[in-house]
Amino acid sequence: MNVRRHPGGAVAAVAVTLDETTHKALEQLTASAKAQVRDVLRARIVLAAAGGQTNAEIARELNVAINTVRKWRGRFAERGPDGLKDTGRPGRPKVYDDRVRVAIVAAATSEPPHPAATWTHRAIAERVASTVFAAVSPSHIGRILADLDLKPHKVRSWLTRRDTPDFWQRAEHICDLYRNPPQDAVLLSIDEKTAIAARSRKHPGRPTTPGQAARQEFEYVRHGTASLVAALDVRTGEVLTEVIARNNAATFTEFLDRINALIPDSTDIHVVLDNGSSHTAKHTKAWFKAHPRWTAHFTPPHASWLNQVELVFSALTRSVLRHGDFAGRDDLIDKLDSYIINRNKTAKPFRWTYDGTPLKEAA
């Protein structure tokens, strides 16, 4: 019982007594900065009750309802410290046991059935029904997977880079070229951007308005593609481009021939290249051997992002290609040329800060 009555019928607060150990434990709880607020409140109610205060006095002091004081005072008097714990709340029992949840996780983290490439909630439900003899709805599968933060329908690409023992040494070498270009020499960064699509929208777009982004028609018409080879002068930021019909070693060395003719014979030329087939072919190697003033510096495998001309291609994509509307292949080429011409008028070198060393965890 939580209350007792005086002979005259008045309700008296139930008495609370504390032994030394419990009293000390409750005081430590009220002084703890990490304890939950509700636990501290309950402990303060019991300590005040043990000190002889009435329910009304405790309620005023702690700014809580008198029924709250009566509840926790009475529960402590009946069950001691265990009475201050929350009791289990009634609720809907689990529909499926743990075997079903394990079967769902096992399916979601395994290979999907042939010929599917990814799991669906319906496919997982069918797999579970065949393993634990429980019919689980696809929607419930989705709720369980969401609760476990499993997303079998999502796939992110990644690359297992092949082991290259000198990867960081080569990366550091390329970065040192950018940060400290060779004296009295030209430093170029060359690469190709292939299969650039010339597409026109079937219907006109709509310009941006207050509160609404610009809108672009989803359907488009293809007008072929164009490929580009570009050489960036790392010192000046200027770019030389040329539209190419094929991306092969012969086309690449023809481009090198044109650059070679533009630069005085007395000037050495250093060029940064990735490991594309047109750059590493026997024909290209023979060309470099026949032109000793040229020195090729290759980025490590799967590190073409170290090729600085990729920054030009990135800017070109954002400014011209991503939302571009091209009446035909010639229109695409004209806009590519115009972008490079206008860029060269105010060209500046990129500020390269990366030194090619792996990122290290803070000590």
C-alpha positions in Angstrom: 0.0 0.0 0.0 1.2 3.5 -0.8 -0.8 5.3 1.9 -2.0 4.8 5.4 -4.8 6.6 7.3 -4.8 8.4 10.6 -7.5 7.5 13.1 -9.5 10.5 11.9 -9.5 9.3 8.3 -6.8 11.7 6.9 -4.4 10.2 4.4 -0.8 10.0 5.6 2.3 9.5 3.4 3.8 6.1 3.5 6.9 6.0 5.6 10.3 5.6 3.9 13.4 4.3 5.7 16.9 4.0 4.2 19.8 1.9 5.3 23.3 3.6 5.1 24.2 1.8 1.8 21.0 2.7 0.0 21.2 6.3 1.3 24.7 6.7 0.0 23.8 5.2 -3.4 20.9 7.6 -3.9 23.0 10.6 -2.9 25.7 9.6 -5.5 23.0 9.2 -8.1 21.6 12.8 -7.5 25.2 14.2 -7.7 26.0 12.3 -11.0 26.4 14.4 -14.1 25.8 11.4 -16.3 22.6 10.1 -14.7 19.3 10.5 -16.5 17.1 13.3 -15.3 14.2 11.0 -14.4 16.4 8.7 -12.3 17.8 11.8 -10.4 14.3 13.0 -9.7 13.1 9.7 -8.3 16.2 9.5 -6.0 15.6 13.0 -4.7 11.9 12.2 -4.0 13.0 9.1 -1.9 15.7 11.0 -0.1 13.3 13.8 0.8 10.7 11.3 2.0 13.2 9.5 4.1 14.0 12.9 5.7 10.5 13.2 6.9 9.0 15.6 4.3 5.4 15.3 3.3 4.3 14.6 -0.3 3.1 18.2 -0.7 6.4 19.6 0.6 8.4 17.4 -1.8 6.1 18.3 -4.7 6.6 22.1 -4.1 10.4 21.7 -3.7 10.9 19.7 -6.8 8.2 21.4 -8.9 6.4 18.2 -9.7 2.8 16.9 -9.3 2.0 15.5 -5.9 0.8 12.2 -7.6 4.3 11.8 -9.0 5.8 12.1 -5.5 3.2 9.6 -4.1 3.9 7.1 -6.9 7.7 6.9 -6.5 7.6 7.1 -2.7 5.1 4.3 -2.5 6.9 2.1 -5.1 10.2 2.5 -3.1 8.5 1.6 0.1 7.1 -1.5 -1.5 10.1 -2.8 -3.5 13.1 -0.8 -2.4 15.6 0.5 -5.1 14.0 -1.9 -7.7 10.8 0.1 -7.4 12.5 3.1 -9.0 13.0 1.3 -12.2 10.6 1.5 -15.2 8.4 -1.5 -15.5 8.0 -3.3 -18.9 5.3 -1.7 -21.0 2.6 -3.8 -22.6 2.6 -3.9 -26.3 2.1 -5.9 -29.4 4.0 -9.2 -29.2 6.7 -9.9 -31.8 5.0 -11.4 -34.9 8.2 -13.1 -36.0 10.8 -14.8 -33.9 14.6 -14.2 -34.2 14.9 -17.1 -36.8 12.9 -15.0 -39.3 15.0 -11.9 -38.7 18.2 -14.0 -39.1 16.8 -15.4 -42.4 16.0 -11.9 -43.7 19.6 -10.7 -42.9 21.1 -13.8 -44.4 19.2 -13.3 -47.7 19.9 -9.6 -47.9 23.6 -10.1 -47.5 23.9 -13.0 -49.9 24.0 -13.2 -53.7 20.5 -12.5 -55.3 18.9 -15.4 -57.2 19.7 -15.8 -60.9 19.4 -13.7 -63.0 18.7 -10.8 -60.7 21.5 -8.3 -60.0 20.1 -6.9 -56.7 17.6 -8.0 -54.1 14.0 -6.7 -53.8 11.8 -6.9 -50.7 9.5 -9.3 -52.5 12.4 -11.6 -53.5 13.7 -11.6 -49.9 10.2 -12.5 -48.7 10.1 -15.5 -51.1 13.6 -16.6 -49.9 12.6 -16.4 -46.2 9.4 -18.3 -46.8 11.4 -21.2 -48.3 13.9 -21.3 -45.4 12.0 -20.8 -42.2 8.4 -21.6 -43.4 7.2 -18.1 -42.4 5.2 -15.8 -44.7 6.6 -12.3 -44.3 5.2 -9.4 -46.3 7.6 -7.4 -48.5 6.6 -4.2 -46.5 7.6 -5.9 -43.2 10.8 -7.0 -44.8 11.4 -3.3 -45.6 10.7 -2.3 -42.0 13.1 -4.9 -40.6 15.9 -4.0 -43.1 15.4 -0.2 -42.3 15.7 -0.9 -38.6 19.0 -2.8 -39.3 20.2 -0.1 -41.7 20.6 -2.7 -44.5 20.0 -1.5 -48.1 20.5 -4.4 -50.4 18.9 -2.5 -53.3 21.7 0.1 -53.2 25.0 -0.6 -54.9 28.1 1.7 -54.8 31.0 1.1 -57.2 34.5 0.8 -55.9 37.9 -0.3 -57.2 40.3 -2.9 -55.8 43.4 -1.1 -56.9 46.2 -3.5 -57.9 49.2 -3.6 -55.7 51.7 -1.0 -57.0 54.7 -1.0 -54.6 55.9 2.4 -55.8 52.5 4.0 -55.9 53.2 6.8 -53.5 56.7 7.4 -54.8 55.2 7.9 -58.3 52.4 10.1 -57.0 54.9 12.2 -55.0 57.0 12.6 -58.2 54.1 13.9 -60.2 53.1 16.3 -57.5 56.7 17.6 -57.2 56.6 18.3 -60.9 53.6 20.5 -60.4 54.9 22.3 -57.3 58.5 22.7 -58.7 58.4 22.7 -62.5 61.7 22.0 -64.3 63.6 25.2 -65.0 63.8 26.4 -68.7 61.4 23.7 -69.8 57.8 23.3 -70.7 55.6 21.2 -68.5 52.4 19.8 -70.1 49.6 17.7 -68.9 47.8 15.8 -71.7 44.8 13.5 -71.9 41.8 12.7 -74.0 38.1 13.2 -73.3 36.2 10.7 -75.5 32.6 10.1 -76.6 31.2 13.5 -75.7 27.5 13.2 -76.6 25.9 15.9 -78.8 22.3 15.9 -77.6 19.4 18.3 -78.1 16.3 18.5 -76.0 13.0 17.6 -77.6 11.3 20.6 -76.0 12.6 24.0 -74.7 13.6 24.3 -71.0 12.3 26.8 -68.5 14.5 29.4 -66.9 14.8 29.8 -63.2 12.1 31.8 -61.3 11.9 32.9 -57.7 11.6 29.8 -55.6 12.0 27.4 -58.4 15.1 26.0 -60.1 15.5 26.0 -63.9 13.8 23.1 -65.6 15.2 21.0 -68.4 13.3 18.6 -70.7 14.0 15.0 -69.9 13.8 13.6 -73.5 16.5 14.3 -76.0 17.7 13.5 -79.5 21.2 12.1 -80.1 23.4 13.7 -82.8 26.5 11.6 -82.5 29.6 12.2 -80.4 32.9 14.0 -80.5 36.3 13.3 -78.8 38.9 15.8 -77.7 42.6 15.7 -76.9 43.9 18.5 -74.7 47.3 19.7 -73.5 47.5 21.9 -70.5 50.5 24.2 -69.9 51.0 23.7 -66.2 52.9 27.0 -65.8 50.5 29.3 -67.6 47.1 27.4 -67.4 46.6 27.7 -71.1 45.1 24.8 -73.0 45.5 23.5 -76.5 42.8 21.2 -77.8 42.0 19.3 -80.9 39.0 17.2 -82.0 40.1 13.7 -82.9 38.4 11.0 -84.9 40.0 8.1 -83.1 41.7 7.7 -79.8 44.7 5.6 -80.7 48.5 5.9 -80.6 48.8 7.2 -84.2 46.4 10.1 -83.4 48.1 10.8 -80.1 51.6 11.1 -81.6 50.2 13.3 -84.4 49.0 15.7 -81.7 52.5 15.5 -80.1 54.0 16.3 -83.5 52.0 19.5 -83.7 53.0 20.6 -80.2 56.6 19.7 -80.9 56.5 22.1 -83.9 55.2 25.0 -81.8 57.9 24.8 -79.1 61.5 26.0 -79.9 64.0 23.1 -80.5 66.2 24.3 -77.6 63.4 23.8 -75.0 63.0 20.6 -73.2 59.4 19.3 -72.8 58.0 17.3 -69.9 54.6 15.7 -70.2 52.4 14.1 -67.5 50.3 11.2 -68.8 48.0 8.5 -67.4 48.4 4.9 -68.4 45.9 4.9 -71.3 46.6 2.6 -74.2 47.4 5.4 -76.6 50.0 6.7 -74.2 51.7 3.4 -73.5 51.6 1.7 -76.9 54.8 0.6 -78.6 54.2 3.2 -81.3 54.1 6.0 -78.7 57.2 4.7 -76.9 59.0 4.7 -80.2 57.9 8.3 -80.7 59.3 9.4 -77.4 62.6 7.6 -78.1 62.9 9.4 -81.4 62.3 12.8 -79.6 64.8 12.8 -76.7 63.9 16.3 -75.6 60.5 14.9 -74.5 60.3 13.3 -71.1 57.1 11.4 -70.2 56.0 11.1 -66.6 53.3 8.5 -66.0 50.8 8.7 -63.1 50.4 5.5 -61.0 47.8 3.0 -62.2 44.2 4.1 -61.4 45.4 7.6 -60.4 44.5 9.6 -63.5 43.1 12.2 -61.1 46.8 13.2 -60.7 46.8 14.3 -64.3 46.1 18.1 -64.0 44.3 18.4 -67.3 41.4 16.5 -65.7 40.6 19.7 -63.8 40.1 21.4 -67.2 37.8 18.6 -68.3 35.9 18.9 -65.0 35.3 22.6 -65.5 34.3 22.0 -69.2 31.7 19.5 -68.1 30.2 21.8 -65.5 30.1 24.8 -67.8 29.2 23.4 -71.2 28.3 19.7 -71.2 26.2 18.8 -68.2 23.2 20.9 -69.1 24.1 21.6 -72.7 21.7 21.6 -75.6 23.4 20.9 -78.9 21.7 21.1 -82.3 24.3 18.7 -83.7 27.9 17.5 -83.6 29.2 20.7 -85.2 27.4 22.8 -82.6 28.9 20.7 -79.9 32.4 21.2 -81.3 31.9 24.9 -81.8 30.9 25.3 -78.2 33.8 23.3 -77.0 36.2 25.5 -79.0 34.6 28.7 -77.8 34.9 27.6 -74.2 38.6 26.9 -74.5 39.3 30.1 -76.5 37.5 32.2 -73.8 39.2 30.3 -71.0 42.7 31.0 -72.4 42.0 34.7 -72.5 42.1 34.8 -68.7 44.0 31.5 -68.0 45.8 31.1 -64.7 47.7 28.1 -63.5 46.1 25.8 -61.0 47.2 26.1 -57.4 48.3 22.6 -56.7 48.8 21.9 -53.0 48.7 18.1 -52.7 52.2 16.7 -52.2 51.4 13.1 -53.1 51.8 11.6 -49.7 49.1 9.4 -48.1 46.8 11.0 -45.7 47.7 10.2 -42.1 45.5 9.8 -39.1 45.8 12.5 -36.4 48.1 11.4 -33.5 
